[in-house]
Amino acid sequence: MRTTTSAVVGSAVPAVDGPARTPRRRRRSPAPYLLVAASVLVILLGMGYPVYWQVVTSLQEFGLAQQFGQPPTFVGLDNYARLFADPSLWAVVTRSVMFCLVNAVLTVALGTLFAVLMQAATRTARLVLQVAMLLAWAMPMVAAVTVFKWLFDWRSGVVNWFLVQIGLDRYDGYSWLAQPLTFFLVATLVVVWMSVPFVALSVYAALTQVSEEVMEAAALDGAGAWRAFWNIVVPMIRPVLSIVLLLQIIWDLRVFGQIRLLQDGGAPVSETNLLGNFIYELGVGRQDFAGAAAVSIFVLALTIALSWPYVRSLLKEDEA
């Protein structure tokens, strides 16, 4: 080792000859990778095999005979060609997509309004509203649908009685579930009523994170309540709105139980089937398990197509 004298500070600074030593790389623990691998394995076992079975079955002739041991016959894409040439499938697809989008948008809009109401209400009123929403959310689906069927019953329903009392005599004995349009009106009420609490509580949690200083600054700048909400609050809670809207689209596209229970009230099945009910009718009713599997794969692709724009926007927000 040799020393050199610095003319600037007038002190000796040691200088080291030879190559600089490179720092040793920290050894990474394999624990995170093992935990991720375990999660991926569970997902593959829980979801991968059913999807694989659906794909394989959709490419075979698989009916009632195969359920009793007869080997299936490979038919390629014949099941898809047969179903896609059926006009009834496209009628169900159109009906399902419209029902899904209307319910998802309506649920998010009403849930956001209830969240704003909870934020503006007093503590007692907020607590009562939250408890009521939790009870509605926790109510079993069968019980909820049964209540709505009783409300809209054509013989002794409260809705018909009330409409007659206010002078609308044409609703005396009116069957709401027998007409496709009013059937989906009742179905929309059931689905939205059961879904709004989740959206409202999620959006309310996001609203509590909006800074009060930002809102006070907007008020000092002359921004009204609507302008401040639309230009300040909505952009700040947009990630939560996007997630709940994405979840609602996925859930509403796969609605089955509510429609099935309402159909038992005298609805025309062929005119009120959604995709889940159509798959059930193919598999259980007609014993066409291959056709049901083909429609299931189509529903999976349709779900990805509808949710992809929202997933893409979420990924862009994470990158930003």
MARBALO-595831 format. One record per residue (C-alpha): residue number from 1; x, y, z. Coordinates in pm, 1 decimal. Each point is the difference from the previous one (the first is absolute). Example, Ala and Ser with C-alpha at 12.3 -4.5 7.8 and 13.67 -1.06 7.14 Angstrom:
BEGIN
num = 1	xx = 1230.0	yy = -450.0	zz = 780.0
num = 2	xx = 137.0	yy = 344.0	zz = -66.0
# end
This chain:
BEGIN
num = 1	xx = 0.0	yy = 0.0	zz = 0.0
num = 2	xx = 120.9	yy = 358.4	zz = -75.5
num = 3	xx = -135.4	yy = 340.9	zz = 109.9
num = 4	xx = -49.8	yy = 318.4	zz = -205.2
num = 5	xx = -25.0	yy = 353.8	zz = 138.3
num = 6	xx = -303.5	yy = 202.7	zz = -100.2
num = 7	xx = 79.2	yy = 359.4	zz = -87.4
num = 8	xx = -354.1	yy = 108.9	zz = 65.3
num = 9	xx = -54.9	yy = -116.3	zz = 356.9
num = 10	xx = 360.5	yy = -47.1	zz = 95.6
num = 11	xx = -50.2	yy = -343.9	zz = 144.3
num = 12	xx = 127.0	yy = -342.0	zz = -91.3
num = 13	xx = -253.1	yy = -217.7	zz = -180.8
num = 14	xx = 74.3	yy = -367.6	zz = -32.4
num = 15	xx = -0.8	yy = -140.9	zz = -353.5
num = 16	xx = -37.3	yy = -367.2	zz = -64.1
num = 17	xx = 171.0	yy = -161.1	zz = -296.4
num = 18	xx = -148.8	yy = -296.5	zz = -182.6
num = 19	xx = -352.0	yy = -90.1	zz = -121.0
num = 20	xx = -303.4	yy = 110.6	zz = 200.6
num = 21	xx = -180.1	yy = -268.8	zz = 196.5
num = 22	xx = -350.7	yy = -76.7	zz = -125.6
num = 23	xx = -273.1	yy = -39.6	zz = 265.0
num = 24	xx = -126.6	yy = -347.9	zz = 55.2
num = 25	xx = -348.9	yy = -72.7	zz = -135.7
num = 26	xx = -254.4	yy = -60.8	zz = 270.4
num = 27	xx = -132.0	yy = -353.0	zz = -4.9
num = 28	xx = -374.7	yy = -11.3	zz = -62.2
num = 29	xx = -222.1	yy = -217.8	zz = 211.0
num = 30	xx = -202.5	yy = -263.8	zz = -189.3
num = 31	xx = -292.2	yy = 38.5	zz = 243.6
num = 32	xx = -198.8	yy = 255.8	zz = -209.8
num = 33	xx = 29.4	yy = -218.1	zz = -309.7
num = 34	xx = -115.3	yy = -306.7	zz = 193.1
num = 35	xx = -303.0	yy = 188.1	zz = 133.5
num = 36	xx = -90.8	yy = 125.2	zz = -348.2
num = 37	xx = 50.5	yy = -348.1	zz = -145.2
num = 38	xx = -234.9	yy = -148.0	zz = 260.7
num = 39	xx = -268.9	yy = 257.9	zz = -86.1
num = 40	xx = 38.2	yy = -62.6	zz = -372.8
num = 41	xx = -23.9	yy = -375.5	zz = 57.8
num = 42	xx = -324.4	yy = 39.1	zz = 196.7
num = 43	xx = -147.6	yy = 218.0	zz = -277.4
num = 44	xx = 103.0	yy = -250.5	zz = -266.9
num = 45	xx = -151.0	yy = -289.0	zz = 191.5
num = 46	xx = -317.4	yy = 188.2	zz = 89.6
num = 47	xx = -63.7	yy = 168.5	zz = -334.7
num = 48	xx = 234.7	yy = -152.3	zz = -254.0
num = 49	xx = -145.9	yy = -349.8	zz = 2.2
num = 50	xx = -367.0	yy = 111.1	zz = -31.9
num = 51	xx = 89.9	yy = 229.6	zz = -290.9
num = 52	xx = 201.7	yy = -279.7	zz = -160.7
num = 53	xx = -294.9	yy = -239.6	zz = 40.6
num = 54	xx = -236.6	yy = 254.9	zz = -153.8
num = 55	xx = 227.4	yy = 52.5	zz = -300.3
num = 56	xx = 44.6	yy = -372.9	zz = -60.7
num = 57	xx = -372.5	yy = -71.6	zz = 45.9
num = 58	xx = -95.8	yy = 279.5	zz = -239.9
num = 59	xx = 200.5	yy = -176.2	zz = -270.7
num = 60	xx = -176.5	yy = -333.3	zz = 50.7
num = 61	xx = -340.8	yy = -155.0	zz = -38.8
num = 62	xx = -92.4	yy = -25.1	zz = 365.7
num = 63	xx = -359.5	yy = -74.5	zz = 92.9
num = 64	xx = -202.5	yy = -227.7	zz = 221.3
num = 65	xx = 160.8	yy = -316.0	zz = -141.4
num = 66	xx = 346.0	yy = 122.8	zz = 99.1
num = 67	xx = -127.4	yy = 57.8	zz = 353.2
num = 68	xx = -62.9	yy = -376.2	zz = 21.5
num = 69	xx = 344.1	yy = -103.2	zz = -121.9
num = 70	xx = -7.9	yy = 15.7	zz = -378.7
num = 71	xx = 324.8	yy = 156.4	zz = -124.6
num = 72	xx = -39.5	yy = 348.3	zz = -149.9
num = 73	xx = 69.0	yy = 68.5	zz = -367.1
num = 74	xx = 227.3	yy = 283.6	zz = -108.0
num = 75	xx = -192.3	yy = 238.8	zz = -228.5
num = 76	xx = 229.6	yy = 302.3	zz = -5.8
num = 77	xx = -180.2	yy = 332.5	zz = -33.4
num = 78	xx = -333.4	yy = -150.9	zz = -102.2
num = 79	xx = -162.6	yy = 92.1	zz = 331.9
num = 80	xx = 105.5	yy = 364.5	zz = -39.4
num = 81	xx = -120.8	yy = 10.4	zz = -361.7
num = 82	xx = -333.8	yy = -155.1	zz = 97.1
num = 83	xx = -61.1	yy = 239.3	zz = 286.8
num = 84	xx = 121.9	yy = 314.2	zz = -175.2
num = 85	xx = -237.1	yy = -75.6	zz = -287.1
num = 86	xx = -291.0	yy = -11.3	zz = 245.5
num = 87	xx = -183.3	yy = 336.6	zz = 11.5
num = 88	xx = -120.7	yy = -69.9	zz = 353.4
num = 89	xx = 358.1	yy = 15.1	zz = 129.8
num = 90	xx = 57.9	yy = 347.9	zz = -140.1
num = 91	xx = -332.6	yy = 115.2	zz = 142.4
num = 92	xx = 118.0	yy = -120.2	zz = 342.3
num = 93	xx = 341.0	yy = 166.0	zz = -46.8
num = 94	xx = -158.3	yy = 335.5	zz = -93.4
num = 95	xx = -240.6	yy = -24.9	zz = 291.8
num = 96	xx = 279.4	yy = -90.0	zz = 243.3
num = 97	xx = 236.8	yy = 278.4	zz = -108.4
num = 98	xx = -272.9	yy = 264.5	zz = 20.1
num = 99	xx = -115.5	yy = -127.4	zz = 340.1
num = 100	xx = 359.9	yy = -8.0	zz = 123.4
num = 101	xx = 92.1	yy = 353.2	zz = -110.6
num = 102	xx = -324.3	yy = 159.4	zz = 119.3
num = 103	xx = 23.0	yy = -163.5	zz = 341.3
num = 104	xx = 371.2	yy = 71.9	zz = 43.1
num = 105	xx = -32.0	yy = 370.0	zz = -85.9
num = 106	xx = -316.2	yy = 39.4	zz = 208.2
num = 107	xx = 155.7	yy = -177.2	zz = 298.7
num = 108	xx = 317.1	yy = 212.9	zz = -4.5
num = 109	xx = -199.0	yy = 322.2	zz = -43.9
num = 110	xx = -237.5	yy = -75.4	zz = 288.8
num = 111	xx = 283.0	yy = -131.6	zz = 216.0
num = 112	xx = 195.3	yy = 322.3	zz = -52.6
num = 113	xx = -305.7	yy = 209.1	zz = 90.6
num = 114	xx = -49.1	yy = -197.8	zz = 321.3
num = 115	xx = 370.8	yy = 41.2	zz = 80.2
num = 116	xx = -26.8	yy = 377.7	zz = -39.3
num = 117	xx = -313.8	yy = -6.8	zz = 216.6
num = 118	xx = 183.2	yy = -191.3	zz = 273.1
num = 119	xx = 282.7	yy = 251.7	zz = -7.4
num = 120	xx = -239.7	yy = 294.2	zz = 33.9
num = 121	xx = -228.6	yy = -159.3	zz = 261.5
num = 122	xx = 34.5	yy = 26.4	zz = 374.1
num = 123	xx = 175.8	yy = -272.8	zz = 193.2
num = 124	xx = -323.5	yy = -163.4	zz = 115.6
num = 125	xx = -161.5	yy = 10.1	zz = -344.2
num = 126	xx = 320.1	yy = -135.4	zz = -156.4
num = 127	xx = 10.8	yy = -289.4	zz = 245.5
num = 128	xx = -365.5	yy = -89.4	zz = -65.6
num = 129	xx = 55.7	yy = 11.6	zz = -376.1
num = 130	xx = 312.2	yy = -216.0	zz = 20.8
num = 131	xx = -172.5	yy = -261.0	zz = 215.8
num = 132	xx = -297.2	yy = -8.8	zz = -239.0
num = 133	xx = 232.5	yy = -51.6	zz = -295.9
num = 134	xx = 191.9	yy = -274.3	zz = 175.1
num = 135	xx = -325.2	yy = -180.4	zz = 78.7
num = 136	xx = -114.1	yy = 29.2	zz = -362.1
num = 137	xx = 339.0	yy = -123.9	zz = -120.6
num = 138	xx = 5.2	yy = -290.0	zz = 245.7
num = 139	xx = -353.4	yy = -118.7	zz = -81.8
num = 140	xx = 4.2	yy = -339.0	zz = -177.7
num = 141	xx = -79.7	yy = 21.3	zz = -368.9
num = 142	xx = -291.9	yy = -243.6	zz = 21.1
num = 143	xx = -161.6	yy = 202.0	zz = 278.1
num = 144	xx = 46.3	yy = 328.4	zz = -189.0
num = 145	xx = -148.4	yy = -136.8	zz = -322.5
num = 146	xx = -290.3	yy = -153.2	zz = 192.2
num = 147	xx = -82.4	yy = 339.5	zz = 152.6
num = 148	xx = 3.7	yy = 169.5	zz = -340.0
num = 149	xx = -216.8	yy = -275.3	zz = -149.3
num = 150	xx = -251.7	yy = 60.5	zz = 276.2
num = 151	xx = 9.8	yy = 376.5	zz = -54.7
num = 152	xx = -73.3	yy = -39.9	zz = -373.3
num = 153	xx = -239.3	yy = -293.8	zz = 27.7
num = 154	xx = -293.1	yy = 45.6	zz = -238.7
num = 155	xx = -258.6	yy = -122.1	zz = 251.1
num = 156	xx = 101.5	yy = 144.5	zz = 337.6
num = 157	xx = 307.3	yy = 212.7	zz = -71.4
num = 158	xx = 49.1	yy = 329.1	zz = 182.5
num = 159	xx = 111.8	yy = 178.9	zz = -317.3
num = 160	xx = -319.4	yy = -77.6	zz = -189.6
num = 161	xx = -212.0	yy = 92.0	zz = 303.1
num = 162	xx = 174.8	yy = 335.2	zz = 35.8
num = 163	xx = -30.4	yy = 84.2	zz = -369.7
num = 164	xx = -371.1	yy = -79.8	zz = 6.6
num = 165	xx = -44.4	yy = 216.7	zz = 308.8
num = 166	xx = 144.0	yy = 304.2	zz = -178.8
num = 167	xx = -233.4	yy = -47.1	zz = -294.3
num = 168	xx = 194.8	yy = -224.4	zz = -240.4
num = 169	xx = -270.9	yy = -265.2	zz = -32.9
num = 170	xx = 167.4	yy = -169.6	zz = -296.5
num = 171	xx = 254.5	yy = -147.9	zz = 241.5
num = 172	xx = -271.4	yy = -197.0	zz = 179.1
num = 173	xx = 115.6	yy = -360.3	zz = -42.0
num = 174	xx = 292.0	yy = 106.4	zz = -221.4
num = 175	xx = 269.0	yy = -270.2	zz = -29.8
num = 176	xx = 339.2	yy = 171.7	zz = 8.2
num = 177	xx = 197.3	yy = -319.7	zz = -52.6
num = 178	xx = -202.1	yy = -119.6	zz = -300.7
num = 179	xx = 123.7	yy = 281.1	zz = -228.3
num = 180	xx = 370.3	yy = 8.5	zz = -98.3
num = 181	xx = 33.8	yy = 378.7	zz = 41.6
num = 182	xx = -154.7	yy = 16.6	zz = 347.1
num = 183	xx = 173.1	yy = -326.6	zz = 92.5
num = 184	xx = 339.5	yy = 162.2	zz = -54.7
num = 185	xx = -120.0	yy = 308.8	zz = 184.2
num = 186	xx = -60.5	yy = -215.2	zz = 308.2
num = 187	xx = 328.9	yy = -185.3	zz = -58.2
num = 188	xx = 183.7	yy = 331.9	zz = -19.6
num = 189	xx = -152.8	yy = 110.5	zz = 329.3
num = 190	xx = 112.7	yy = -324.0	zz = 165.4
num = 191	xx = 355.3	yy = 6.9	zz = -137.4
num = 192	xx = 55.5	yy = 371.3	zz = 64.6
num = 193	xx = -151.9	yy = -20.1	zz = 349.2
num = 194	xx = 241.4	yy = -280.4	zz = 90.5
num = 195	xx = 304.8	yy = 166.5	zz = -160.2
num = 196	xx = -28.5	yy = 366.9	zz = 101.5
num = 197	xx = 122.7	yy = -52.1	zz = 361.0
num = 198	xx = 338.3	yy = -133.5	zz = -115.1
num = 199	xx = 52.6	yy = 293.2	zz = -237.8
num = 200	xx = -125.2	yy = 257.3	zz = 251.9
num = 201	xx = 226.3	yy = -119.7	zz = 280.7
num = 202	xx = 301.6	yy = -27.5	zz = -232.3
num = 203	xx = -47.5	yy = 349.2	zz = -143.2
num = 204	xx = -66.9	yy = 143.4	zz = 345.4
num = 205	xx = 332.5	yy = -141.1	zz = 119.6
num = 206	xx = 166.7	yy = 176.7	zz = -294.7
num = 207	xx = -180.1	yy = 327.2	zz = 75.1
num = 208	xx = 136.0	yy = 1.6	zz = 355.0
num = 209	xx = 351.0	yy = 19.3	zz = -148.1
num = 210	xx = -69.3	yy = 323.1	zz = -191.8
num = 211	xx = 183.7	yy = 283.1	zz = 173.6
num = 212	xx = -221.8	yy = 262.6	zz = 162.4
num = 213	xx = 265.1	yy = 264.4	zz = -73.1
num = 214	xx = -38.8	yy = -63.1	zz = -372.6
num = 215	xx = -377.3	yy = 42.0	zz = 20.4
num = 216	xx = 34.8	yy = 318.2	zz = 205.3
num = 217	xx = 244.0	yy = 141.4	zz = -255.5
num = 218	xx = -245.3	yy = -79.7	zz = -279.9
num = 219	xx = -278.5	yy = 176.1	zz = 190.3
num = 220	xx = 220.5	yy = 307.1	zz = 50.6
num = 221	xx = 68.6	yy = 3.5	zz = -374.6
num = 222	xx = -372.6	yy = 19.0	zz = -65.8
num = 223	xx = -67.0	yy = -357.9	zz = -105.7
num = 224	xx = -354.2	yy = -116.9	zz = 66.2
num = 225	xx = -90.0	yy = -333.6	zz = 157.3
num = 226	xx = -67.2	yy = -175.5	zz = -333.7
num = 227	xx = 309.6	yy = 141.4	zz = -168.6
num = 228	xx = 222.8	yy = -90.0	zz = 293.8
num = 229	xx = -142.0	yy = -352.0	zz = 10.6
num = 230	xx = 35.7	yy = -60.4	zz = -373.5
num = 231	xx = 340.9	yy = 166.0	zz = -52.4
num = 232	xx = 171.0	yy = -81.9	zz = 330.2
num = 233	xx = -168.0	yy = -286.4	zz = 185.2
num = 234	xx = -74.0	yy = -226.8	zz = -297.0
num = 235	xx = 360.1	yy = 5.1	zz = -136.2
num = 236	xx = 131.5	yy = -78.2	zz = 347.9
num = 237	xx = -230.9	yy = -299.8	zz = 51.2
num = 238	xx = 9.0	yy = -115.9	zz = -362.9
num = 239	xx = 208.2	yy = -313.5	zz = 77.1
num = 240	xx = -267.4	yy = -121.0	zz = 244.3
num = 241	xx = -280.4	yy = 83.1	zz = -243.9
num = 242	xx = 179.5	yy = -190.2	zz = -274.8
num = 243	xx = 47.6	yy = -307.3	zz = 217.2
num = 244	xx = -359.7	yy = -16.3	zz = 123.9
num = 245	xx = -130.1	yy = 56.5	zz = -354.1
num = 246	xx = 222.3	yy = -279.5	zz = -128.9
num = 247	xx = -121.2	yy = -235.9	zz = 272.5
num = 248	xx = -363.3	yy = 88.1	zz = -66.7
num = 249	xx = 37.0	yy = -70.1	zz = -372.3
num = 250	xx = 150.2	yy = -341.0	zz = 75.5
num = 251	xx = -263.5	yy = -86.6	zz = 259.9
num = 252	xx = -298.9	yy = 129.1	zz = -197.6
num = 253	xx = 105.2	yy = -185.6	zz = -312.8
num = 254	xx = -8.9	yy = -324.9	zz = 198.3
num = 255	xx = -332.6	yy = 53.2	zz = 176.8
num = 256	xx = -179.5	yy = -330.7	zz = 33.0
num = 257	xx = -177.3	yy = -63.7	zz = 328.9
num = 258	xx = -216.3	yy = 312.9	zz = 1.4
num = 259	xx = -122.2	yy = -60.4	zz = -355.0
num = 260	xx = -62.0	yy = -368.8	zz = 64.0
num = 261	xx = -207.1	yy = 64.6	zz = 312.4
num = 262	xx = -201.8	yy = 276.0	zz = -167.9
num = 263	xx = -71.8	yy = -226.8	zz = -296.6
num = 264	xx = -175.1	yy = -238.4	zz = 237.4
num = 265	xx = -262.5	yy = 271.0	zz = 46.8
num = 266	xx = -147.4	yy = -60.1	zz = -345.5
num = 267	xx = 245.7	yy = 175.0	zz = -230.1
num = 268	xx = 53.9	yy = -109.4	zz = -362.5
num = 269	xx = 332.2	yy = -181.3	zz = 28.9
num = 270	xx = 103.9	yy = 32.0	zz = -364.4
num = 271	xx = -47.0	yy = 379.6	zz = 10.7
num = 272	xx = 160.3	yy = 63.0	zz = 338.2
num = 273	xx = 304.8	yy = -227.7	zz = -7.9
num = 274	xx = 339.4	yy = 158.3	zz = 54.8
num = 275	xx = 328.8	yy = -171.1	zz = -78.3
num = 276	xx = 22.1	yy = -182.7	zz = 332.6
num = 277	xx = -355.0	yy = -128.6	zz = -32.2
num = 278	xx = 58.1	yy = -93.7	zz = -364.6
num = 279	xx = 302.4	yy = -209.1	zz = 100.9
num = 280	xx = -206.9	yy = -166.2	zz = 273.6
num = 281	xx = -277.2	yy = -79.5	zz = -247.1
num = 282	xx = 247.0	yy = -151.6	zz = -247.4
num = 283	xx = 182.9	yy = -211.4	zz = 255.3
num = 284	xx = -272.2	yy = -106.5	zz = 242.9
num = 285	xx = -312.3	yy = 39.7	zz = -209.2
num = 286	xx = 116.4	yy = -130.1	zz = -338.0
num = 287	xx = 291.6	yy = -215.9	zz = 123.9
num = 288	xx = 223.0	yy = 179.1	zz = -253.0
num = 289	xx = 309.3	yy = 31.1	zz = 217.9
num = 290	xx = 229.8	yy = 67.4	zz = -295.2
num = 291	xx = -217.9	yy = 290.9	zz = -112.8
num = 292	xx = -14.4	yy = 133.3	zz = 355.6
num = 293	xx = 379.1	yy = -19.0	zz = 20.4
num = 294	xx = 35.2	yy = 186.2	zz = -330.5
num = 295	xx = -227.9	yy = 280.0	zz = 120.4
num = 296	xx = 193.8	yy = 13.3	zz = 328.9
num = 297	xx = 325.6	yy = 59.2	zz = -188.8
num = 298	xx = -175.1	yy = 267.0	zz = -203.7
num = 299	xx = -120.6	yy = 169.7	zz = 320.8
num = 300	xx = 356.3	yy = -4.3	zz = 134.0
num = 301	xx = 125.2	yy = 168.5	zz = -318.8
num = 302	xx = -286.0	yy = 250.9	zz = 12.5
num = 303	xx = 79.4	yy = 84.2	zz = 362.4
num = 304	xx = 363.3	yy = 65.6	zz = -88.1
num = 305	xx = -102.7	yy = 215.7	zz = -296.4
num = 306	xx = -237.9	yy = 211.7	zz = 208.8
num = 307	xx = 237.9	yy = 42.9	zz = 291.4
num = 308	xx = 320.5	yy = 52.1	zz = -199.0
num = 309	xx = -40.0	yy = 380.2	zz = -51.2
num = 310	xx = -34.4	yy = 47.5	zz = 376.3
num = 311	xx = 290.4	yy = -230.8	zz = 78.2
num = 312	xx = 212.4	yy = 186.5	zz = -253.8
num = 313	xx = -85.9	yy = 336.5	zz = 157.3
num = 314	xx = 89.9	yy = -134.8	zz = 344.2
num = 315	xx = 335.1	yy = -123.7	zz = -131.3
num = 316	xx = 71.3	yy = 341.3	zz = -151.9
num = 317	xx = -78.7	yy = 169.6	zz = 330.8
num = 318	xx = 238.5	yy = -235.3	zz = 181.8
num = 319	xx = 275.8	yy = 73.2	zz = -253.0
num = 320	xx = -53.1	yy = 372.8	zz = 39.8
# end
